[in-house]
Amino acid sequence: MGVILRKPRFLLTGVRAEGGTVTEVDGYIFHAFTSSGTLLIAVAQAEIDLLVVGGGGGAGFGGGAGGGGVIVDSFLPPLGEIPVVVGSGGTGMNNGENSSFGDIVASGGGHGASAKDNIAGSSGGCGGGGVKYVPVDGGTFYNKGAGAGTDGQGSPGGNPYYYTSTKAFGTGGGGGGAGGAGDGNSKSTYYKAGNGGPGILWYGNGLYYGGGGGGGVCYGNGGTTDPGIPGSGGVGGGGSGRRSYRCGYNGTNGRGGGAGGGLGDSGYFSGTAMYSKGGSGVVILRYKAN
């Protein structure tokens, strides 16, 4: 009697995986990592949709920080364990940390330019904004440029276009976002800091990621009566800038938002309160539920 071949009772299809915070929404399984860990792929018979977002950059005395770089991809995953790294947001004059899924790496956002630290905006996943500033004592004019973004991940920061010789006056450019560059300003709007660049919309959950931070502003008389207008944070977690003697707002954690810049007169240079923090990154993948 010959051998009878039978079909298996259960045919493994789709994707089977473990790791991160697991949810099911509208027929898709999501694995979200807000801290570093490992994804275990047991079955890989279908593609996954992947989002990797680096940490947003930090900001100080001037320009808004760049949002974390954003990578969106779809592919058939390999079997086995895949290391996942989630980058923290940068503090002050530090870039955000990189995030990664295996060998796919999203760069951290660049820090904003700072007159206090006399340094330009940094390049990163998205670039930090520049700053132009005239101190209250009429001394050194600070003119620090913006940083570049990483190709395929983000955009450059903005450079303030115009400045006045008024003492204790300055503006910061907006940090770049994953979906567009940060703003500068113009001669007609020299009193307004640049807005952060927009983040990018991920089709997987309808949320924006990698928004740039808004620039800070100081308009002569300072304090609560300062008529200068700080830059708004970009959609996708970017922190807004603030006016005289205040640090900018932090970027949003889990979105890779860049920090907002602050600004004030040179007498405030000795303090540390002008520094703000970028938002942490995230790694999310999804696949169809069987």
The 8 nearest C-alpha neighbors of each residue, nearest first, counted from 0:
[[1, 2, 3, 4, 5, 6, 7, 8],
 [0, 2, 3, 4, 5, 6, 7, 8],
 [3, 1, 4, 0, 5, 6, 7, 8],
 [2, 4, 1, 5, 0, 6, 7, 8],
 [5, 3, 2, 6, 7, 1, 8, 0],
 [4, 6, 7, 3, 8, 2, 9, 10],
 [7, 5, 8, 4, 9, 10, 3, 11],
 [8, 6, 9, 5, 10, 4, 11, 3],
 [7, 9, 6, 10, 5, 11, 4, 12],
 [8, 10, 7, 11, 6, 12, 5, 289],
 [9, 11, 12, 7, 8, 6, 13, 44],
 [12, 10, 9, 13, 42, 44, 14, 15],
 [13, 11, 44, 10, 14, 42, 45, 43],
 [12, 14, 44, 45, 43, 289, 15, 11],
 [15, 13, 43, 42, 44, 45, 16, 12],
 [16, 14, 42, 41, 40, 43, 13, 17],
 [15, 17, 40, 39, 41, 14, 38, 18],
 [18, 16, 39, 38, 40, 19, 15, 30],
 [19, 17, 38, 37, 39, 30, 20, 16],
 [18, 20, 32, 31, 30, 21, 36, 38],
 [19, 21, 31, 30, 32, 18, 22, 29],
 [20, 22, 30, 29, 19, 31, 28, 23],
 [23, 21, 29, 28, 24, 20, 30, 27],
 [24, 22, 28, 27, 29, 26, 25, 21],
 [23, 25, 27, 26, 22, 28, 29, 204],
 [26, 24, 27, 23, 28, 288, 287, 204],
 [25, 27, 288, 24, 287, 23, 28, 289],
 [28, 26, 287, 288, 24, 286, 23, 25],
 [27, 29, 23, 285, 286, 288, 22, 287],
 [28, 30, 285, 22, 21, 284, 23, 31],
 [31, 29, 21, 19, 284, 20, 283, 285],
 [32, 30, 283, 20, 19, 282, 29, 33],
 [31, 33, 19, 282, 34, 281, 283, 20],
 [34, 32, 281, 253, 85, 31, 282, 35],
 [35, 33, 85, 32, 36, 84, 281, 86],
 [34, 36, 84, 85, 83, 32, 33, 37],
 [35, 37, 83, 82, 34, 84, 38, 19],
 [38, 36, 82, 83, 81, 18, 80, 39],
 [37, 39, 18, 81, 80, 17, 40, 82],
 [38, 40, 80, 17, 16, 79, 41, 81],
 [39, 41, 16, 78, 79, 42, 15, 80],
 [42, 40, 15, 16, 78, 39, 79, 43],
 [43, 41, 15, 14, 40, 44, 78, 16],
 [44, 42, 14, 45, 76, 13, 78, 15],
 [43, 45, 13, 12, 14, 42, 46, 75],
 [46, 44, 13, 43, 14, 75, 47, 12],
 [47, 45, 75, 74, 73, 76, 48, 286],
 [46, 48, 286, 73, 285, 74, 49, 75],
 [49, 47, 73, 285, 284, 72, 286, 46],
 [48, 50, 284, 72, 71, 73, 283, 47],
 [49, 51, 71, 283, 282, 70, 284, 52],
 [50, 52, 282, 70, 69, 105, 281, 99],
 [53, 51, 69, 280, 281, 68, 105, 67],
 [54, 52, 67, 107, 280, 98, 97, 105],
 [53, 55, 280, 88, 279, 95, 255, 107],
 [56, 54, 257, 277, 67, 66, 255, 108],
 [55, 57, 108, 95, 94, 110, 89, 277],
 [58, 56, 89, 90, 91, 276, 277, 110],
 [59, 57, 91, 111, 260, 275, 64, 258],
 [58, 60, 274, 273, 91, 260, 113, 61],
 [59, 61, 113, 262, 261, 114, 115, 273],
 [62, 60, 171, 113, 260, 215, 130, 262],
 [63, 61, 171, 128, 111, 214, 112, 172],
 [62, 64, 212, 214, 260, 174, 259, 213],
 [65, 63, 111, 127, 174, 110, 257, 212],
 [66, 64, 174, 127, 125, 108, 126, 175],
 [65, 67, 257, 209, 55, 211, 256, 108],
 [66, 68, 108, 53, 55, 107, 255, 54],
 [124, 67, 69, 152, 106, 105, 53, 153],
 [70, 68, 52, 152, 51, 105, 177, 67],
 [69, 71, 51, 50, 152, 105, 52, 72],
 [70, 72, 50, 49, 69, 51, 73, 48],
 [73, 71, 49, 48, 70, 74, 50, 47],
 [74, 72, 48, 47, 49, 46, 71, 75],
 [75, 73, 46, 47, 76, 72, 48, 45],
 [74, 76, 46, 45, 47, 77, 43, 73],
 [77, 75, 74, 43, 78, 46, 47, 40],
 [78, 76, 79, 75, 43, 40, 81, 80],
 [77, 79, 40, 41, 43, 76, 42, 80],
 [78, 80, 40, 39, 41, 77, 81, 38],
 [79, 81, 39, 38, 40, 37, 82, 78],
 [80, 82, 38, 101, 37, 39, 83, 79],
 [83, 81, 37, 101, 100, 36, 38, 80],
 [84, 82, 100, 36, 37, 35, 99, 101],
 [83, 85, 35, 99, 98, 86, 36, 100],
 [86, 84, 98, 35, 34, 281, 280, 33],
 [85, 87, 96, 98, 97, 54, 280, 53],
 [88, 86, 279, 54, 96, 95, 280, 89],
 [87, 89, 277, 54, 95, 279, 278, 55],
 [88, 90, 95, 57, 56, 94, 93, 277],
 [91, 89, 276, 57, 93, 275, 92, 277],
 [92, 90, 57, 274, 58, 59, 93, 275],
 [91, 93, 110, 57, 58, 90, 59, 94],
 [94, 92, 89, 90, 91, 110, 57, 56],
 [95, 93, 56, 109, 89, 110, 108, 107],
 [94, 96, 89, 107, 56, 54, 88, 55],
 [95, 97, 86, 107, 54, 87, 53, 88],
 [96, 98, 106, 107, 53, 86, 105, 54],
 [99, 97, 85, 86, 53, 84, 105, 104],
 [98, 100, 104, 84, 103, 83, 101, 105],
 [99, 101, 83, 103, 102, 82, 84, 104],
 [100, 102, 82, 81, 103, 99, 83, 104],
 [101, 103, 100, 104, 99, 82, 81, 83],
 [104, 102, 100, 99, 101, 105, 51, 70],
 [103, 105, 99, 98, 102, 106, 100, 97],
 [106, 104, 53, 68, 98, 97, 52, 69],
 [107, 105, 97, 124, 68, 53, 123, 104],
 [106, 108, 95, 53, 96, 97, 67, 54],
 [109, 107, 67, 56, 55, 65, 123, 124],
 [108, 110, 123, 121, 94, 127, 56, 126],
 [111, 109, 56, 64, 57, 127, 94, 121],
 [110, 112, 127, 64, 120, 62, 58, 63],
 [113, 111, 120, 119, 129, 62, 118, 130],
 [114, 112, 60, 61, 116, 115, 59, 118],
 [115, 113, 117, 116, 60, 141, 61, 118],
 [116, 114, 113, 268, 117, 60, 265, 59],
 [115, 117, 113, 114, 118, 60, 92, 112],
 [118, 116, 114, 115, 113, 119, 141, 143],
 [119, 117, 116, 113, 112, 143, 114, 120],
 [120, 118, 112, 143, 144, 145, 129, 121],
 [119, 121, 112, 111, 145, 127, 146, 129],
 [120, 122, 146, 109, 110, 127, 126, 119],
 [121, 123, 146, 147, 126, 109, 148, 127],
 [124, 122, 109, 108, 125, 126, 148, 107],
 [68, 123, 125, 106, 108, 149, 148, 107],
 [124, 126, 148, 153, 65, 154, 108, 123],
 [127, 125, 146, 155, 147, 122, 156, 148],
 [126, 128, 111, 64, 65, 120, 174, 156],
 [127, 129, 156, 62, 174, 172, 145, 173],
 [128, 130, 145, 144, 158, 112, 62, 172],
 [131, 129, 171, 61, 143, 62, 112, 170],
 [132, 130, 142, 169, 141, 170, 159, 143],
 [131, 133, 169, 141, 168, 140, 134, 130],
 [132, 134, 140, 168, 167, 166, 169, 137],
 [135, 133, 167, 137, 136, 265, 166, 264],
 [134, 136, 167, 166, 137, 264, 265, 133],
 [137, 135, 134, 138, 166, 167, 265, 133],
 [136, 138, 134, 135, 166, 133, 139, 167],
 [139, 137, 136, 134, 140, 133, 135, 166],
 [140, 138, 141, 137, 133, 134, 132, 136],
 [139, 141, 133, 132, 142, 138, 134, 131],
 [142, 140, 132, 131, 114, 139, 143, 133],
 [141, 143, 131, 130, 140, 144, 132, 129],
 [144, 142, 119, 130, 129, 141, 112, 118],
 [145, 143, 129, 119, 120, 158, 130, 142],
 [144, 146, 129, 120, 128, 156, 127, 158],
 [147, 145, 122, 126, 121, 120, 127, 156],
 [148, 146, 155, 126, 122, 156, 125, 123],
 [147, 149, 125, 154, 155, 126, 153, 124],
 [150, 148, 124, 152, 153, 123, 151, 125],
 [151, 149, 152, 148, 153, 154, 124, 147],
 [150, 152, 149, 153, 70, 69, 68, 148],
 [153, 151, 68, 69, 149, 150, 124, 70],
 [154, 152, 177, 125, 148, 68, 124, 149],
 [153, 155, 148, 180, 125, 175, 179, 176],
 [156, 154, 147, 126, 148, 175, 180, 125],
 [155, 157, 175, 128, 174, 181, 126, 127],
 [156, 158, 181, 182, 183, 172, 128, 173],
 [157, 159, 183, 129, 172, 145, 160, 144],
 [160, 158, 183, 184, 172, 161, 171, 130],
 [161, 159, 185, 184, 158, 183, 186, 162],
 [160, 162, 186, 189, 185, 159, 184, 163],
 [163, 161, 189, 131, 169, 164, 160, 132],
 [162, 164, 165, 161, 168, 133, 189, 169],
 [163, 165, 166, 133, 162, 168, 137, 167],
 [166, 164, 163, 168, 219, 167, 133, 218],
 [165, 167, 135, 168, 133, 134, 137, 219],
 [168, 166, 135, 134, 219, 264, 133, 165],
 [169, 167, 218, 219, 217, 133, 166, 132],
 [168, 170, 132, 217, 131, 216, 133, 218],
 [171, 169, 216, 192, 131, 215, 130, 61],
 [170, 172, 62, 214, 130, 61, 215, 192],
 [173, 171, 193, 128, 157, 183, 62, 158],
 [172, 174, 195, 181, 193, 213, 194, 63],
 [173, 175, 65, 156, 128, 211, 64, 127],
 [176, 174, 156, 181, 180, 196, 65, 155],
 [175, 177, 196, 211, 210, 197, 198, 179],
 [176, 178, 153, 198, 209, 199, 154, 179],
 [177, 179, 198, 199, 197, 176, 153, 196],
 [180, 178, 196, 176, 197, 154, 177, 175],
 [181, 179, 175, 196, 154, 155, 156, 176],
 [180, 182, 196, 175, 173, 157, 156, 195],
 [183, 181, 193, 157, 173, 194, 172, 195],
 [184, 182, 159, 157, 193, 158, 172, 160],
 [183, 185, 159, 160, 193, 188, 189, 192],
 [186, 184, 188, 160, 187, 189, 161, 183],
 [187, 185, 161, 189, 188, 160, 184, 162],
 [186, 188, 185, 189, 184, 190, 161, 191],
 [189, 187, 185, 190, 186, 191, 184, 161],
 [188, 190, 186, 191, 161, 185, 187, 184],
 [191, 189, 227, 188, 228, 192, 218, 170],
 [192, 190, 228, 189, 188, 227, 229, 193],
 [191, 193, 230, 229, 170, 214, 171, 216],
 [194, 192, 172, 173, 182, 183, 230, 214],
 [195, 193, 230, 213, 173, 231, 182, 232],
 [194, 196, 173, 211, 233, 213, 212, 181],
 [195, 197, 181, 176, 175, 180, 211, 233],
 [198, 196, 233, 210, 176, 234, 178, 179],
 [197, 199, 210, 209, 178, 177, 235, 176],
 [198, 200, 178, 207, 208, 177, 201, 209],
 [199, 201, 207, 206, 205, 202, 208, 198],
 [202, 200, 203, 205, 206, 204, 207, 199],
 [201, 203, 205, 204, 200, 206, 207, 48],
 [204, 202, 201, 205, 285, 48, 206, 284],
 [203, 205, 202, 206, 201, 200, 207, 24],
 [204, 206, 202, 201, 203, 200, 207, 199],
 [207, 205, 200, 204, 201, 208, 235, 202],
 [208, 206, 235, 200, 199, 198, 201, 234],
 [207, 209, 235, 254, 198, 199, 210, 255],
 [208, 210, 66, 198, 255, 67, 256, 177],
 [211, 209, 198, 235, 237, 233, 176, 197],
 [212, 210, 195, 174, 176, 66, 237, 257],
 [211, 213, 259, 63, 237, 257, 195, 232],
 [214, 212, 230, 195, 240, 232, 239, 173],
 [215, 213, 171, 63, 62, 240, 260, 173],
 [214, 216, 261, 260, 240, 241, 171, 229],
 [217, 215, 170, 242, 262, 229, 169, 192],
 [218, 216, 243, 168, 169, 263, 242, 262],
 [219, 217, 168, 227, 225, 221, 220, 226],
 [220, 218, 167, 168, 221, 166, 217, 165],
 [219, 221, 225, 218, 222, 224, 167, 217],
 [222, 220, 225, 243, 219, 218, 217, 224],
 [221, 223, 224, 225, 243, 220, 244, 242],
 [222, 224, 225, 221, 243, 226, 242, 244],
 [225, 223, 222, 226, 221, 220, 227, 243],
 [224, 226, 221, 223, 227, 222, 218, 220],
 [227, 225, 224, 228, 218, 190, 221, 223],
 [226, 228, 190, 218, 225, 191, 216, 217],
 [227, 229, 191, 192, 190, 226, 216, 230],
 [230, 228, 192, 241, 215, 240, 216, 242],
 [231, 229, 213, 194, 192, 193, 214, 240],
 [230, 232, 239, 213, 194, 195, 240, 233],
 [233, 231, 239, 237, 213, 238, 212, 195],
 [232, 234, 195, 197, 210, 237, 196, 211],
 [235, 233, 197, 210, 198, 236, 237, 207],
 [236, 234, 208, 210, 207, 198, 209, 237],
 [235, 237, 256, 251, 210, 254, 250, 234],
 [236, 238, 256, 232, 210, 212, 211, 233],
 [237, 239, 250, 259, 232, 212, 248, 258],
 [240, 238, 232, 231, 213, 259, 248, 212],
 [239, 241, 259, 247, 213, 215, 260, 214],
 [242, 240, 215, 247, 261, 229, 245, 246],
 [241, 243, 216, 217, 215, 229, 262, 261],
 [244, 242, 263, 217, 221, 262, 222, 245],
 [245, 243, 263, 262, 242, 222, 246, 267],
 [246, 244, 261, 243, 241, 273, 242, 247],
 [245, 247, 273, 261, 274, 272, 275, 241],
 [248, 246, 259, 240, 260, 261, 241, 275],
 [247, 249, 238, 259, 239, 258, 240, 275],
 [248, 250, 258, 276, 238, 275, 277, 259],
 [249, 251, 278, 256, 238, 277, 258, 237],
 [252, 250, 278, 236, 256, 254, 253, 249],
 [253, 251, 278, 279, 254, 255, 250, 280],
 [252, 254, 280, 281, 279, 255, 33, 251],
 [253, 255, 208, 252, 256, 236, 280, 251],
 [256, 254, 280, 55, 54, 278, 67, 209],
 [257, 255, 236, 237, 250, 66, 55, 278],
 [256, 258, 66, 55, 212, 64, 211, 277],
 [259, 257, 277, 250, 249, 212, 238, 64],
 [258, 260, 240, 212, 247, 238, 63, 239],
 [261, 259, 247, 215, 63, 240, 214, 61],
 [260, 262, 215, 246, 247, 241, 60, 245],
 [261, 263, 60, 215, 243, 216, 61, 217],
 [264, 262, 243, 244, 217, 267, 265, 221],
 [263, 265, 167, 266, 135, 267, 134, 262],
 [266, 264, 267, 268, 134, 135, 263, 167],
 [267, 265, 264, 268, 269, 135, 263, 134],
 [266, 268, 265, 269, 270, 264, 263, 244],
 [267, 269, 265, 115, 266, 270, 264, 271],
 [268, 270, 267, 271, 266, 265, 115, 272],
 [271, 269, 268, 272, 267, 273, 266, 274],
 [270, 272, 273, 274, 269, 268, 267, 59],
 [273, 271, 274, 270, 246, 245, 275, 244],
 [272, 274, 246, 59, 271, 261, 60, 245],
 [275, 273, 59, 91, 272, 58, 246, 271],
 [276, 274, 58, 249, 91, 57, 247, 258],
 [275, 277, 90, 57, 249, 258, 89, 88],
 [276, 278, 88, 55, 250, 258, 257, 57],
 [279, 277, 252, 250, 251, 88, 255, 256],
 [280, 278, 87, 54, 252, 88, 255, 253],
 [281, 279, 54, 255, 53, 52, 253, 86],
 [280, 282, 33, 253, 52, 85, 32, 51],
 [283, 281, 51, 32, 50, 31, 52, 85],
 [284, 282, 31, 50, 30, 49, 32, 281],
 [285, 283, 49, 30, 48, 29, 50, 47],
 [284, 286, 29, 48, 28, 47, 27, 30],
 [287, 285, 47, 27, 28, 48, 288, 46],
 [288, 286, 27, 26, 28, 289, 285, 13],
 [287, 289, 27, 26, 28, 286, 13, 23],
 [288, 287, 13, 12, 26, 14, 27, 28]]
